[in-house]
């Protein structure tokens, strides 16, 4: 049974939600969900999904609340919007999102229900409808998140990413907008990782050489210069997200884009313990996540999880017991990355370190 208002699940003999008192039902009630007006109201996709309202918009797509006439459940329908709807690469990435999510069997990833195309060739995804808000929305309202709440959020996020990596999926776009907090405002009870549109699949051939993939503000150094990514790239993303959730800002925020990329690549992140009264154990974990060279970060999400669990249990994490590396410089791997790295150093008028000359 499920609470039709907050979507908490119950498997016992309960008849009402313990948190809001709503009578439990077999599925969520679509009439209790908020959605804006849209010109697509009433449109039916695939003879199955009836659009009931507008939910949100991303860079290339829009998300709508819809009713699944097969199950009666509310679902989220994601539509690729013009002019991207007929762009080959955009369509491939859109479909890759569905493939990436389908590979990951974990409650921290929104379930894909159906993948199809409209009559005009526009692709769409029907997925599990999520009740709550993004971490970005939470931070816009509250500026920061208390450690007692942030720790379980980070732990659920890292656990989801660990399973994703084992399935051959690197998210590449870990940021507050893509972390969904399930539940009522300011009372989240679960976390979902969303938007795998930038995900790197182990056998994918979509990414072209020389194209940086991700959100500029959160890019790891290897992303900034278009080098290969791995699990440690998402470790960096978790660190950036945690830094913002703790301090209310990002370690680097510069314009234009080239300056942001240069700082991501070159500038060491400020130490949280020197910026304010932050938890020293979690600060050490974030600092390790944000190392420039991937080998100086956590080797994988499992290692990060162990430190987060240690803090949760009141113990000292490994990150606070190891010395900072004497040198933490990203070394570009490919020929294009080497050129890009030198250009970004020139951008900040910083001399190349010995390791790059």
Secondary structure, 3 states (H helix, E strand, C coil): CEECCCCCECCCCCCECCCCCCEEECCCCHHHCCCECCCCCCCEECCCEEEEEEEEECCCEEEEEEEECCCCCEEEEEEECCCHHHCHHHHHHHHHHHHHHHHCCCCCECCEEEEEECCCCCEEEEEECCCEEEHHHHHHHHCCCCHHHHHHHHHHHHHHHHHHHHCCEECCCCCHHHEEEEEECCEEEEEEECCCCCCEECCCCCCCCCCCCCCHHHCCHHHHCCCCCCHHHHHHHHHHHHHHHHHCCCCCCCCCHHHHHHHHHHCCCCCHHHHCCCCHHHHHHHHHHCCCCHHHCCCCHHHHHHHHHHHHCCCCCHHHCCCCCCCCCCCCCCHHHHHHHHHHHHHCCCCCCHHHC
